[in-house]
């Protein structure tokens, strides 16, 4: 057990003994060992203190949302570029009705809230009425190329999945050079001889928080799904590839973020350290007697500017550090050494990854035979955009996955991304079919979270993928099982190749 796991276990045990709360460690459930269930309210006791959220009644379902719950201590000062530590306990009731800070990044359209290094927070939405409900849990890692973005979004935290019986968790984690910079001095300082991957360690810590706390929100710690879109898919694959995540999740979905499975996509520790040295040199700190103290004293704004300099050549990525990632992600999957769980992987019709990394990931994951693999191509486009014409672009599936229709399609991020599909209008022209596609997607994603099989009786029988059968699901104006996902790519207007 690593240090983070030990600390979380101690905190969880203390909470069970001292708070009178109704959640217990996930391995202690049974007819004789279960604690009495209690009613879910707007005030919930976590392992380190009480939080108060807000509730709304949506389509006869009461959904409670708790925003900005800390899952780690602020990684500031001497804790910058270290594995996250557990948050400090607090007295009284913490207000969990406002977004916490976004993690440091350059200006982006994604998410709301201030920016601060004190950003290791997550949000929980639950429809549970009792701690005995033990609903499936879906933990979402946001996109943004490991560099920008935030979980603080009305789209990501919409009530669609909770209304389908899901406890939804969305996670903020360190980004850019704050989350992924390596340096020889950091490697020497580490008891594991590793540096980089602090953002991945944050994600693992958030899953440890889920194990210790989610039953208090009516969730089942023995039924946790991780999923992410774009850079969130990268995060999902990195967590699947890390031995530190074993036992913390049970299913996974990768949406338009499968590229990390391609050879050469993970960064070697040597190359990562060289880029870290260039950041220090750009800041004029490389020759300091204590370069780490100097780097930790620099503002996060200056670090991001230095890392963004073209001459520095820093590229935010996961690092093969020998600890968090013993091998590259592609090697881990080819050797079948990833944490084996049922997996959905896919992309949108206008994305070239349908020709490359999606089937590649499907092939290596299904080849182990240890768990099922399901492939999809999302081809649906609202009527107005379809008539322009434009094709399903990167990110278009997000509002459908979360059921945030039509509002999510009108967000600045989606409107910006729509230009990549050839769309020219800011009016997608949604209609009743969009509501149907969202409902289908919500049913399949939530069913997969419950059972590990996305097939929904009366809706669709979604067969598992193998390299031999080549089956995938086309999610468009109808649901169709097809073969040959490589051929489902549709070139966006005005794009070559």
PLY file of the C-alpha trace (Angstrom):
ply
format ascii 1.0
element vertex 497
property float x
property float y
property float z
element edge 496
property int vertex1
property int vertex2
end_header
0.00 0.00 0.00
1.46 3.41 -0.94
1.51 6.40 1.34
-1.62 8.01 -0.10
-3.58 4.80 0.27
-2.42 4.41 3.86
-3.43 7.95 4.79
-6.84 7.61 3.15
-7.40 4.30 4.92
-6.57 5.83 8.28
-8.86 8.80 7.66
-11.66 6.52 6.50
-11.29 4.35 9.58
-11.29 7.38 11.87
-14.44 8.70 10.21
-16.23 5.41 10.71
-15.25 5.33 14.35
-15.76 8.96 15.27
-18.44 10.58 13.12
-21.21 8.04 13.34
-21.49 8.30 9.56
-23.04 5.43 7.64
-20.30 4.61 5.18
-17.73 1.90 5.71
-14.68 0.67 3.90
-15.78 -1.12 0.74
-14.48 -4.50 1.84
-16.48 -4.50 5.07
-19.93 -4.90 3.53
-21.89 -8.02 4.31
-24.95 -9.19 6.16
-23.14 -9.07 9.47
-20.75 -6.15 8.90
-22.95 -3.48 7.33
-23.73 -0.35 9.27
-27.30 0.90 9.44
-28.35 2.94 6.43
-29.27 6.60 6.79
-31.19 9.12 4.72
-29.26 11.35 2.30
-29.71 15.07 3.00
-28.07 18.30 1.84
-25.49 17.87 4.62
-23.15 14.89 4.35
-20.27 13.88 6.57
-17.09 12.99 4.70
-13.95 11.49 6.18
-12.60 14.93 7.09
-15.71 17.03 7.72
-19.27 17.92 6.83
-20.27 19.48 3.52
-23.51 21.19 2.60
-24.71 21.11 -0.98
-27.93 22.05 -2.71
-30.79 20.05 -4.17
-33.26 20.31 -7.01
-36.29 18.29 -8.01
-35.94 17.32 -11.68
-38.52 15.11 -13.37
-39.59 13.71 -9.99
-36.00 12.94 -9.02
-34.26 14.87 -6.25
-30.65 15.45 -7.33
-28.19 16.86 -4.81
-24.96 18.50 -5.93
-21.94 19.19 -3.76
-19.34 21.47 -5.33
-15.71 22.06 -4.48
-15.07 19.21 -2.03
-11.32 18.94 -1.33
-9.80 15.53 -1.99
-6.23 16.69 -1.42
-4.33 19.32 0.53
-3.39 22.45 -1.46
-0.25 21.43 -3.41
1.49 24.73 -2.79
4.89 25.77 -1.44
6.95 22.68 -0.60
4.05 20.48 -1.82
4.29 21.77 -5.39
5.42 18.83 -7.56
4.76 16.25 -4.91
2.18 13.51 -4.62
-1.05 14.93 -3.16
-1.56 14.72 0.58
-4.95 14.20 2.24
-6.90 17.40 2.99
-6.92 18.77 6.51
-10.03 18.10 8.57
-12.34 21.02 9.26
-14.87 21.84 11.93
-18.47 22.82 11.32
-20.15 22.53 7.91
-18.29 23.47 4.73
-20.27 25.33 2.06
-20.32 23.13 -1.04
-22.66 25.20 -3.20
-20.05 27.16 -5.20
-17.39 26.10 -7.68
-13.88 25.93 -6.27
-10.85 27.27 -8.11
-9.78 25.95 -11.47
-6.24 24.58 -11.66
-3.62 26.98 -13.09
-3.68 27.22 -16.88
-3.59 29.72 -19.65
-6.89 31.37 -20.51
-9.50 28.89 -21.73
-13.22 28.74 -22.42
-13.73 25.62 -20.30
-15.12 25.91 -16.80
-15.78 28.69 -14.35
-14.18 29.93 -11.15
-10.94 31.62 -10.20
-7.55 30.00 -10.79
-5.39 28.82 -7.92
-2.96 26.05 -7.08
-5.40 25.20 -4.30
-7.48 23.28 -6.83
-7.63 19.64 -5.75
-11.40 19.59 -5.51
-14.18 17.47 -6.94
-17.93 17.78 -7.39
-20.52 15.13 -6.53
-24.09 14.86 -7.85
-26.30 12.18 -6.36
-29.92 11.05 -6.74
-29.62 8.60 -3.84
-32.18 8.71 -1.06
-30.25 6.51 1.36
-26.70 5.35 1.95
-28.06 1.85 1.39
-28.83 2.65 -2.27
-25.22 1.92 -3.33
-25.70 3.35 -6.81
-23.06 2.96 -9.54
-20.47 5.75 -9.57
-19.12 7.52 -12.65
-15.96 9.61 -12.18
-15.32 12.09 -15.01
-11.91 13.46 -16.00
-12.29 16.62 -18.10
-10.54 17.28 -21.39
-8.12 19.99 -22.43
-4.96 18.15 -23.41
-3.72 17.94 -19.79
-3.13 21.69 -20.15
-6.45 23.53 -19.84
-10.01 22.85 -18.73
-11.97 22.32 -15.55
-14.62 20.10 -14.01
-16.46 23.27 -12.99
-19.01 23.11 -15.77
-22.79 23.06 -15.93
-22.49 20.55 -18.78
-20.31 18.05 -16.90
-22.39 18.36 -13.75
-25.83 18.27 -15.35
-28.52 16.09 -13.77
-28.86 13.73 -16.77
-26.72 10.87 -15.45
-27.94 11.21 -11.84
-31.54 11.00 -13.12
-30.52 7.66 -14.63
-29.41 6.32 -11.27
-25.76 7.40 -11.28
-23.69 9.09 -8.59
-21.56 11.45 -10.69
-18.14 12.75 -9.62
-16.19 15.33 -11.66
-12.54 15.98 -10.84
-10.13 18.90 -11.04
-6.45 17.92 -11.18
-3.14 19.68 -11.76
-2.42 20.64 -15.37
0.44 21.83 -17.56
3.86 22.29 -15.97
2.30 22.39 -12.50
0.92 18.90 -13.04
3.40 17.23 -15.39
6.83 18.89 -15.26
9.76 16.61 -14.49
13.26 17.72 -13.46
16.43 15.87 -12.40
16.28 17.54 -8.97
12.68 16.39 -8.53
13.69 12.87 -9.48
16.55 12.90 -6.96
14.22 14.23 -4.26
11.63 11.50 -4.83
11.86 8.33 -2.77
10.70 6.55 -5.94
13.30 8.14 -8.21
10.49 9.61 -10.30
9.12 12.98 -11.37
6.29 14.26 -13.54
2.81 12.65 -13.49
1.57 14.74 -10.54
-1.72 15.22 -12.34
-2.10 11.45 -12.65
-1.36 11.09 -8.94
-4.14 13.61 -8.30
-6.60 11.48 -10.28
-5.61 8.41 -8.30
-6.05 10.36 -5.07
-9.54 11.39 -6.19
-10.40 7.71 -6.67
-9.06 6.95 -3.21
-11.36 9.70 -1.91
-14.24 7.98 -3.71
-13.41 4.69 -2.02
-13.37 6.34 1.39
-16.40 8.60 0.98
-18.79 7.81 -1.84
-21.06 5.55 0.19
-22.00 8.58 2.28
-23.46 9.99 -0.97
-25.34 6.76 -1.74
-22.71 5.43 -4.15
-21.17 1.98 -4.39
-17.36 1.97 -3.96
-17.33 -1.52 -5.48
-18.85 -0.24 -8.75
-16.83 2.75 -9.99
-16.42 3.75 -13.63
-13.82 6.27 -14.82
-14.36 8.17 -18.05
-13.04 11.15 -19.91
-13.16 13.00 -23.22
-10.14 14.09 -25.27
-7.43 14.86 -22.70
-9.75 13.19 -20.21
-9.37 10.03 -22.28
-5.60 10.44 -21.93
-6.10 10.69 -18.18
-8.29 7.57 -18.19
-5.67 5.56 -20.08
-2.90 6.75 -17.76
-4.89 5.68 -14.70
-5.67 2.32 -16.32
-1.93 1.87 -16.92
-0.75 2.72 -13.40
-0.25 -0.02 -10.80
-1.12 2.58 -8.15
-4.77 2.54 -9.28
-5.43 -1.17 -8.75
-8.78 -1.81 -7.08
-9.95 1.80 -7.32
-12.24 1.44 -10.37
-14.07 -1.26 -12.26
-15.00 0.04 -15.74
-13.78 2.74 -18.13
-14.92 4.84 -21.11
-12.54 6.71 -23.43
-14.26 9.34 -25.60
-12.12 10.78 -28.40
-8.98 10.35 -26.34
-7.38 7.06 -27.39
-4.19 8.47 -28.95
-1.99 7.61 -25.96
-2.15 3.93 -26.99
-0.11 4.70 -30.13
3.62 3.88 -29.92
5.84 6.77 -28.90
3.10 8.89 -27.34
4.36 8.60 -23.74
7.38 10.74 -22.79
10.54 9.17 -21.41
11.80 10.40 -18.05
15.04 11.60 -19.64
13.23 13.76 -22.18
10.80 15.06 -19.56
13.68 16.05 -17.27
15.41 17.89 -20.11
12.28 19.95 -20.75
12.01 20.73 -17.05
15.59 21.99 -17.10
14.72 24.23 -20.04
11.80 25.71 -18.06
14.14 26.44 -15.15
16.68 27.99 -17.53
14.02 30.15 -19.17
13.19 31.49 -15.70
16.89 32.04 -14.98
16.83 29.56 -12.11
18.79 26.56 -13.39
22.07 27.64 -11.72
20.52 28.37 -8.33
22.10 26.52 -5.39
18.67 25.10 -4.56
16.92 24.95 -7.91
13.82 23.26 -6.46
13.34 25.94 -3.83
13.69 28.57 -6.55
11.23 26.80 -8.84
8.75 26.38 -6.00
9.02 30.08 -5.22
8.20 31.07 -8.80
4.63 32.09 -9.52
2.48 29.62 -11.40
1.82 32.32 -13.98
5.56 32.62 -14.74
5.93 28.85 -14.94
3.14 28.58 -17.49
4.61 31.41 -19.59
8.05 29.77 -19.53
6.65 26.36 -20.42
4.72 27.90 -23.32
7.86 29.36 -24.90
8.54 27.70 -28.23
12.27 27.38 -27.55
11.57 25.47 -24.33
9.65 22.81 -26.22
7.62 21.67 -23.22
4.71 19.42 -24.12
2.33 18.40 -21.37
2.26 14.62 -21.30
2.49 11.61 -19.03
6.00 10.35 -18.32
7.36 6.81 -18.10
8.78 7.43 -14.63
9.14 3.85 -13.37
6.65 4.42 -10.56
3.32 5.89 -11.65
3.92 4.49 -15.13
6.48 1.67 -15.13
6.11 1.34 -18.92
4.68 3.46 -21.71
0.91 3.25 -22.07
1.13 1.51 -25.45
3.55 -1.10 -24.10
1.38 -1.64 -21.04
-1.69 -2.33 -23.18
0.12 -4.47 -25.75
1.46 -6.63 -22.92
-1.98 -6.76 -21.30
-0.63 -5.27 -18.08
-3.18 -2.46 -17.78
-5.81 -2.74 -15.09
-8.25 -5.01 -16.91
-11.81 -3.68 -16.82
-14.66 -3.51 -19.35
-13.97 -0.63 -21.74
-15.96 1.52 -24.16
-13.82 3.45 -26.65
-14.85 5.58 -29.58
-14.75 8.91 -31.34
-16.92 11.15 -33.49
-17.48 10.65 -37.20
-15.34 13.63 -38.23
-12.29 12.50 -36.22
-9.41 10.66 -37.91
-8.78 8.62 -34.78
-11.58 6.32 -35.99
-9.05 5.13 -38.57
-6.14 4.76 -36.18
-6.08 4.82 -32.39
-9.70 3.77 -31.75
-9.38 0.38 -33.49
-5.82 0.09 -32.18
-7.02 0.44 -28.59
-9.94 -1.85 -29.30
-7.59 -4.50 -30.67
-5.03 -4.49 -27.86
-7.65 -4.30 -25.12
-9.85 -7.05 -26.51
-6.85 -9.28 -27.28
-6.26 -10.01 -23.59
-9.69 -11.65 -23.32
-9.88 -10.61 -19.67
-12.65 -8.04 -20.10
-15.08 -6.86 -22.77
-14.44 -4.06 -25.25
-17.10 -1.95 -26.97
-16.45 0.46 -29.86
-18.60 3.34 -31.12
-18.68 6.08 -33.70
-20.84 9.07 -32.77
-22.23 10.44 -36.02
-25.25 12.47 -34.91
-25.37 16.19 -35.77
-28.35 18.48 -35.02
-30.57 19.29 -37.98
-29.37 22.87 -38.51
-25.71 21.96 -38.63
-26.33 18.78 -40.62
-27.99 20.84 -43.35
-25.00 23.24 -43.68
-23.47 20.57 -44.03
-21.09 19.70 -41.24
-20.09 16.43 -39.57
-19.79 15.22 -35.98
-16.75 17.09 -34.67
-14.47 16.64 -31.69
-16.48 17.21 -28.50
-19.99 17.16 -29.95
-20.97 14.03 -28.01
-20.36 15.67 -24.61
-23.76 17.40 -24.23
-25.49 14.16 -25.24
-23.50 12.04 -22.78
-24.50 14.37 -19.95
-28.01 15.06 -21.26
-27.44 18.82 -21.44
-29.48 19.46 -24.60
-29.74 22.02 -26.14
-27.86 24.25 -23.69
-24.61 22.31 -23.88
-24.47 22.62 -27.67
-24.64 26.40 -27.29
-21.70 26.62 -24.87
-18.71 28.68 -26.08
-16.51 25.56 -26.10
-18.82 23.49 -28.33
-19.46 26.41 -30.68
-15.71 26.91 -31.01
-15.12 23.21 -31.68
-17.97 23.07 -34.21
-15.84 24.92 -36.76
-13.63 21.83 -36.93
-16.59 19.89 -38.30
-17.33 22.46 -40.98
-20.19 24.12 -39.08
-20.55 27.85 -39.71
-23.66 28.82 -37.74
-23.97 29.39 -34.00
-27.45 27.85 -34.15
-27.27 24.03 -34.29
-30.99 23.75 -34.98
-31.85 21.19 -32.32
-35.17 19.33 -32.28
-36.81 16.35 -30.64
-34.33 13.93 -32.21
-31.53 15.49 -30.18
-33.44 14.75 -26.99
-33.84 11.16 -28.16
-30.14 10.72 -28.96
-29.25 12.16 -25.56
-31.66 9.76 -23.87
-30.22 6.77 -25.75
-26.69 7.78 -24.82
-27.59 8.33 -21.17
-29.22 4.91 -21.02
-26.25 3.12 -22.59
-23.58 4.91 -20.54
-25.47 4.41 -17.27
-26.23 0.76 -18.11
-22.54 0.17 -18.75
-21.75 1.75 -15.38
-24.21 -0.61 -13.70
-23.31 -3.86 -15.43
-20.22 -3.54 -17.65
-22.44 -4.16 -20.71
-23.95 -1.12 -22.54
-26.77 -3.13 -24.13
-30.20 -1.84 -23.10
-33.20 -4.13 -23.38
-35.71 -2.75 -25.87
-33.19 -0.18 -27.17
-30.05 -1.84 -28.51
-28.01 -5.03 -28.25
-24.44 -3.68 -28.43
-22.09 -6.60 -29.13
-18.57 -6.70 -27.73
-15.76 -5.91 -30.17
-12.95 -8.19 -31.27
-10.45 -7.69 -34.05
-12.06 -10.63 -35.84
-15.69 -9.43 -35.72
-14.92 -5.70 -36.09
-18.28 -4.66 -34.64
-19.08 -1.18 -33.43
-22.16 0.92 -32.67
-22.99 3.91 -34.84
-24.73 6.47 -32.62
-26.59 8.72 -35.05
-30.19 9.52 -35.78
-30.66 5.83 -35.03
-28.57 3.16 -33.33
-26.99 0.72 -35.78
-24.53 -2.11 -35.18
-21.98 -2.11 -38.01
-18.56 -3.51 -38.83
-15.34 -1.77 -39.84
-15.09 1.35 -37.71
-12.14 2.51 -39.84
-14.64 3.20 -42.61
-16.95 5.31 -40.44
-14.73 8.39 -40.65
-16.34 11.24 -42.59
-14.03 13.98 -43.80
-15.21 17.40 -42.61
-15.89 19.97 -45.34
-12.81 21.92 -46.24
-10.37 19.47 -44.64
-7.83 17.50 -46.65
-7.10 13.81 -46.08
0 1
1 2
2 3
3 4
4 5
5 6
6 7
7 8
8 9
9 10
10 11
11 12
12 13
13 14
14 15
15 16
16 17
17 18
18 19
19 20
20 21
21 22
22 23
23 24
24 25
25 26
26 27
27 28
28 29
29 30
30 31
31 32
32 33
33 34
34 35
35 36
36 37
37 38
38 39
39 40
40 41
41 42
42 43
43 44
44 45
45 46
46 47
47 48
48 49
49 50
50 51
51 52
52 53
53 54
54 55
55 56
56 57
57 58
58 59
59 60
60 61
61 62
62 63
63 64
64 65
65 66
66 67
67 68
68 69
69 70
70 71
71 72
72 73
73 74
74 75
75 76
76 77
77 78
78 79
79 80
80 81
81 82
82 83
83 84
84 85
85 86
86 87
87 88
88 89
89 90
90 91
91 92
92 93
93 94
94 95
95 96
96 97
97 98
98 99
99 100
100 101
101 102
102 103
103 104
104 105
105 106
106 107
107 108
108 109
109 110
110 111
111 112
112 113
113 114
114 115
115 116
116 117
117 118
118 119
119 120
120 121
121 122
122 123
123 124
124 125
125 126
126 127
127 128
128 129
129 130
130 131
131 132
132 133
133 134
134 135
135 136
136 137
137 138
138 139
139 140
140 141
141 142
142 143
143 144
144 145
145 146
146 147
147 148
148 149
149 150
150 151
151 152
152 153
153 154
154 155
155 156
156 157
157 158
158 159
159 160
160 161
161 162
162 163
163 164
164 165
165 166
166 167
167 168
168 169
169 170
170 171
171 172
172 173
173 174
174 175
175 176
176 177
177 178
178 179
179 180
180 181
181 182
182 183
183 184
184 185
185 186
186 187
187 188
188 189
189 190
190 191
191 192
192 193
193 194
194 195
195 196
196 197
197 198
198 199
199 200
200 201
201 202
202 203
203 204
204 205
205 206
206 207
207 208
208 209
209 210
210 211
211 212
212 213
213 214
214 215
215 216
216 217
217 218
218 219
219 220
220 221
221 222
222 223
223 224
224 225
225 226
226 227
227 228
228 229
229 230
230 231
231 232
232 233
233 234
234 235
235 236
236 237
237 238
238 239
239 240
240 241
241 242
242 243
243 244
244 245
245 246
246 247
247 248
248 249
249 250
250 251
251 252
252 253
253 254
254 255
255 256
256 257
257 258
258 259
259 260
260 261
261 262
262 263
263 264
264 265
265 266
266 267
267 268
268 269
269 270
270 271
271 272
272 273
273 274
274 275
275 276
276 277
277 278
278 279
279 280
280 281
281 282
282 283
283 284
284 285
285 286
286 287
287 288
288 289
289 290
290 291
291 292
292 293
293 294
294 295
295 296
296 297
297 298
298 299
299 300
300 301
301 302
302 303
303 304
304 305
305 306
306 307
307 308
308 309
309 310
310 311
311 312
312 313
313 314
314 315
315 316
316 317
317 318
318 319
319 320
320 321
321 322
322 323
323 324
324 325
325 326
326 327
327 328
328 329
329 330
330 331
331 332
332 333
333 334
334 335
335 336
336 337
337 338
338 339
339 340
340 341
341 342
342 343
343 344
344 345
345 346
346 347
347 348
348 349
349 350
350 351
351 352
352 353
353 354
354 355
355 356
356 357
357 358
358 359
359 360
360 361
361 362
362 363
363 364
364 365
365 366
366 367
367 368
368 369
369 370
370 371
371 372
372 373
373 374
374 375
375 376
376 377
377 378
378 379
379 380
380 381
381 382
382 383
383 384
384 385
385 386
386 387
387 388
388 389
389 390
390 391
391 392
392 393
393 394
394 395
395 396
396 397
397 398
398 399
399 400
400 401
401 402
402 403
403 404
404 405
405 406
406 407
407 408
408 409
409 410
410 411
411 412
412 413
413 414
414 415
415 416
416 417
417 418
418 419
419 420
420 421
421 422
422 423
423 424
424 425
425 426
426 427
427 428
428 429
429 430
430 431
431 432
432 433
433 434
434 435
435 436
436 437
437 438
438 439
439 440
440 441
441 442
442 443
443 444
444 445
445 446
446 447
447 448
448 449
449 450
450 451
451 452
452 453
453 454
454 455
455 456
456 457
457 458
458 459
459 460
460 461
461 462
462 463
463 464
464 465
465 466
466 467
467 468
468 469
469 470
470 471
471 472
472 473
473 474
474 475
475 476
476 477
477 478
478 479
479 480
480 481
481 482
482 483
483 484
484 485
485 486
486 487
487 488
488 489
489 490
490 491
491 492
492 493
493 494
494 495
495 496
